[in-house]
Amino acid sequence: MRLPVETPLLPKSVDIAIVGAGPQALTLVTHLLQKKKSMRNRFVVIDPAGDWMHHWNHQFAAFEIPHLRSPAVHHPDPNPHALRSFAERRSDELFPPYDLPGTQLFQEFCQDVIRRWELRDRVIPGTVQQLEVFDSNGKQRFRLWMADGQWLIAKRVVLAIAGGTPNLPEWVRTLPFTYLRDRLLHSHQIDLRGLRLVGERVLIVGSGLTSGHLALGAIARGAQAIVMARRQFYEKLFDAEPGWLGPKYLKGFHAEPDWQTRWHMIQSARNGGSLTPAIFTKLRRLEWEGKLSFYEQCEVQSAEWKGDTWKVTCNQSDDHDCIAHLPIDRIWLATGSTLNVNHWSLLSDIRTSHPLPLVNGLPILDPHLRWAGCNLFIMGGAAALQLGPVARNLFGAKLASKRIVPTLLKEAHRFSSLA
């Protein structure tokens, strides 16, 4: 169990509290400072790791992801050409097509962004467990309770967190805990580094890019991989069509007045998991070499831990050679996550004091991505009903910043006038 992180030097009050220190928060801060440098001393950033981009960097390293899926123009700096300029003498680290930045290049660029905007020491280590809204002399304030019992008062709060809950298939939820814990893992628990899998057989459930990276990592460590999905595997360069990165599709999305219809547009645009052409080609080659098997339109029906391996049956055993006769050493679930703000415990007080309509777990925010009735702003996937299917991506972070920053500046001026 992860112990709560202490929160040293936590100020008692601040204008803006930003929760999370990933690419969404970094994008917001650079765009805020670009508009008004004097805002530098009016915000704090709080993150469990106490550092920028920690979770992002860890996931890329844990899955050994060679490059991003987003083109070089999408990054946390306000200048869209900044990454290309940074990579001027490193063109071999921009992958075709569309110059997809290599992982090392992108991480070093983000460190350069942090250095140039003088943000290196701006993240306070801490875990926000509860947001409380209260009235102070007729003015609305937030109290942010930390895991270690400390608290912080803020006039405005921006949540820049992923907030997803791992998707676990039904057959997993009913399993007795008789198996070795590392033999059934969701992808967020997996770190390929240090694993030795020679002679093992690994079943990977899921059709998205994560399943592809895990399959490549398992095979590189000497394992035999089986990749299973309830749909056909298919390739797509981006997780949403490029038309969603501009007015081509977003104009129609923003013109749609029905929130339920918007939600369906988001699901249709993302269309579940997909593999990039490069990864799909590598996997097909490994299939031809006998190191990988694809099981399409197939689901696990049951799994039983017998001795020191899994016995797995699928729901299509009558139609093809089922894997029931194959001992499985490990099962990895690349089944994604579900985003539902009703499950965000830190919002329990907000949901009670300022109830807000949701559509399948997504909040209906105002045009500034603000929770109705209070100065709480939401970035990332939870703002998808306003931003579209790319809300969780790097481009989505820029879309969110363009909506939030003007409101933060306007409110900052108002608070200064009141003072």
N, C-alpha and C positions, 0 to 999 in steps of 0.2 A: 504493500500500500504506500502511495506517495504521501509523504508528510507535508503539512502546510508550510509554505515558504514564509519566512519572517519578512516584515515590511519595514525596514529601517528608514529613517528620515522621511516618513510620510507626513506631509503638511496637514494641518487641521482643516484648512479650507483652500479652495482653488476655484477659478472661474470655470474651466473645462476639464473634466476627467475623461480620458480616452481609455477604454478597457480593451486590451489586446494590443500586441505589438508586431503583428504580421504585415503583409504587403498592403492590406486595406488601410490600416492605421498609418503606416509610413506614407502612403499616397496622400491621405487626408492632411497630415502634418505638413508635407512639402507644399501642397497647394495652399494651405492656410498661410504659411510663411511667405509664399510668393506674393500673395495679395497684401499681407501686412506683417512686416518683420517684428513689429512691436508685440505681436501675439506670443512671441517666444516664451515669455515668462508668465503666461496666463493659462497654461495647460500642463497637465501631467499625464503620462502614459503608464498604465499598470498592466503587468503581465507576469504570470507565474515564473517564467524563466528569467525575468529581469533583464532581457536583452531583445534587440530587434531581430525579427525573422527566425527565431530559434526553432519553432515547430516546423515551419516551412523547410528550413535547411535540413532538419533531422529527417523529415519524410523523404526528401529527395535522396539523401545519403542512404537511408534504410532500404529503399527500393532500388538503389543504384540507377536512378533515372539520368540518362545522359544529357538530355536537353529539354527545354520547356515545350509546351504545345502551342504557346502564344507567340506571334511574330515579335520582332525586336522593337517595334514601336510601342508595345505595351509594357509598361514598367512604372515604378513609383515616382519617377521624377516628372515635374510639369512639362519639361521640354521633351517632346516626342522623339527628337533626334539624339538625345543624350546618350542612349545606349550604343547606337551606331558609332557615335564619335568616340566613345570609350573603347570600342572594339576595332578602332581604325586599323591597328596593326595585328589584329587577331581574327581576321576574316575566316580562318579555318574553324573557328568556334561558333560560327553562325551557320546553322544547318539548313539545307534546302528542304522544301521550298519556303519562301517567305522569310528567310533568315531567322530561324528559330534559335534563340540563344542557348549555348551550352550551359550546363548547370554551374560549373565553376565560374564561367564568365559572368553569369547573372548574379551569383552571390558576391563576387568581387565588385561588380557594378553597384549593387545595393549598399555595400560597405562604403563605396565612394560617395554615394548619395548621402548616406548618414554623416560622413565626414564633411562634405561640402555644406550641408545644411546645419552643421554643428549640433547633431542630435545624439552623439555617442552615449552620453550619460543621462539621457532624458527618460529612460525607462526605469520605473520603480518595481522591484520584485514584490509580487503579492497576488493573492487569489481573491477576487471579489466574490463573496458568497451571497450577498443580499443588497438590493437597492431599495432604499426607503425614501418615500416622498413625504415632506413635512412643510409646515408653514412657519416662517421665521419673520416676525414683525410684518406680516402681510405679504411676504415674498416667498415664492416657492423655492425650496432647496431639496437637494438629494443628500442622503447619508449613505455612503458606500461602506458596508461592513466587510472586513477582511477575514480570512480564515484564521488568523492569529488573534482576532478580537479587536484589533485596531479599527479605526474608522476615519473617514474623510468626508468633509462637507463640500459639495460642488453645486454651482449654479446650473450647470448643464453637463450632460453625460452623453458620450458617443460610445455605442457598443460596436466594436469592430472584431467580433469573434465568429468562429465557424458555427459552433453550437449544435452540430449534428449528433444524433444518436445512432450508433452502429446498427445496421439492419441484420437481424439474426433470423434465419429461416425457422419455421415452426418446429421442424425436427430437432433443431439444436436446443430449443427452449425446454424440450421434454427429456433431454438426455440426463441420466443419472451421472453424478460426478465421480465416476469410477475410473476415468481415463487420466493419463498423465496430462497435466494442464498445458504443456507446450505442444501437444499433439493435435489440438483443435484451437485455432486462433483466428480472430478477425484481423483483417489486413492492418488496422491501426496498431496492432500489438506486435507486428512482425518487423524484425530488423535482420536483413539478409547478411549483414556484416558479421563475421565470426561463425556463421552456421556451417556445419560440415554434414553433407547429406549423401555421401557416397553410398550407392546401393539402395537408397530409399525410394519409395514411390509416394509422390505427393499429389493429392487431389486438390485442385484449385477451383472453387465455385465462383462463377461470375464471368461476364462477357466484356467488361470494360478494360481500359488501359492498365489499371492496377493489376488485373489478372495476368495481362501480358508481361508486365515487368516482373511479377513474382515467378511466372513460369520460366522466363529467361534466367532469373537468379537461381532458381532451384536446379535447373539443368546445368548451369555453370558450376554448381557445387557437387555434381555427380549424381543427381537424382533423375528419376524417370517422372515426367509430369503428365497428369491428366487434367485437362481443362474442360469443365462442364458448365453449360448454361442452358436455361430454359428457352432460349431463342437461338437463332442462327448467329454466328459470329460475322461481323461485317466491319469494313474499314471506313474511316472518316478522318479527314485531316484534323479538323477542330471538333470540340465537343458540341458546338453549335455552329450553324452555317455562317460564313463571313458576313452575310447580309444583316446579321444581328449586331454587328460592330459599327453600325451607322444607321442613317435614316431609312435605308431600303426596307427593313422589316420593322424597326422600332417605331417609325411614324404610325404605322397601322396598329401596332401594339398599344401605344399611348392614346390612340384615338378610341380604343375599345372601352366602353363604359362599364361593361359587366366584369366583375372581378373573377367570377368562376370561369368565364371564357378566357380571361387572361391566364389563369392557372393552367387551363388545358393547352393554351398556346405555348407556355413554358415547357410543359411535359413533352409536347410534340416536337419542339425545337431541340431539346436535349436527347429525346428518344432513347433513354436508357444508356447503357455502356457501349462504347465502340473502341476499336483499335486503330491506331494510326497505320497508314500503309506500310511504313518502314517496319514497325513491330510485327504486323501481320505477316509480312514477307519472311521475317526471321523465324516466326513460329511455324509457318508452313514448311520452311526448309528443315527445321528440326523434326517436324512430323515425318517428312520424307526420309530423314535419317533414322527414324525409329525411336527417337528420344522423347516424343510428345504425342499424345492422342487427344483429339477433339471429340467431345460428346456434345452434340448440338440438340436443341429442343428436348432436353433431358433434365430431370430434377432428381435430387436425392430424395428417396422415399423414407429410408431409415439408415441409421448408422449404429453399429454396436461395437463396443470395445471388447475384443476377445484376446486375452493374453497380453500381447504387446503390439497389436495392430488393429486397424479398423476393418470391420466387415460392412461394406456399403452396398445397398441395393438402390436401384433407380426406378422411376415410374414408367420406364419404357423397356423393361426387361424382356417383354415378348417380341419386341420389334428389332432388337439388335443384341449383340454380344454384351450382356450386362457385366458390370465390374464386380459383381457379387463374389466371383471366384478369385479376385485379386486382393491380396493383403495390402492395405493402405497404411503407410507409416504415419502420415500427417494429413490433416485437412486444413486448408487455408480458405477463409471466406473473404473473397473480394466482392462483397455484396453491397458496398456503399453504405450510406447513412441516410437517416430521415431527419428532416428539419421541421421542428414543431416548437414554436416559442412557448406553448403551454407546458412544455417539459423543461423550460429554463427556470431552474429554482430561484435564480437571482431576481427574476421578474415577478415572483409570487405576490409581493406587496403592490407592485405597479398594476398587475392585472386586477387586483381587488379594488384599489382606489381609483384607477382609470381604465375601466373595461374597454376593450377594443375588439371589433369584429375581426375574425380570422377566416381565411379560406384554406382549408386543409393544412392548418398549422402556420400559415404565413399571415402576418399582420397587415391590415389595410392602413398604411401610414399616410400622412399628408404629403403634398408634393415636395416638401423639403426633407422627406424621410423621417419625420418627427412623429412620435407616439402622441396621439391626440390628447390634448389637455395638459401636456407637460413637455419640458425641454429635454426629452430623451430622444436621441437620434440613433438610427439603426443602419449599419452597413452590411455588405456581404449578402449571402444567399437569402437571408430573412427579408431583404428589401426587394425581392424579385418581382413582386406584384407591381411595383412602381418602375423598376429598372429593366425588367426583362430577363430572359434566360441566362444572360452572361453576368448577372449581378455578383456572383461569387468569384468571377475571374478578375484578372488584372485590369481589363478594360472596364469591368463593372465598378472597380474601385475608383476610377476616374469619373465615371458617370455619377457615382454617389458623392464624390468630393465637389463636383460642380453644383450639386443641389444643396449640400450641407454648408459649405464654406461661406457663401454669401449670407446665409442666415446666422451663422456664428458671428460674423463680423457685424451684422446689423444689431444683433442682441448685445454684443460687446460694447458697441457705441451707446446703446440704450442703458446698459448697466453703469457705464462710466458717467452718463448724464445724471442718472439717479443718485450716484455717489456724490 
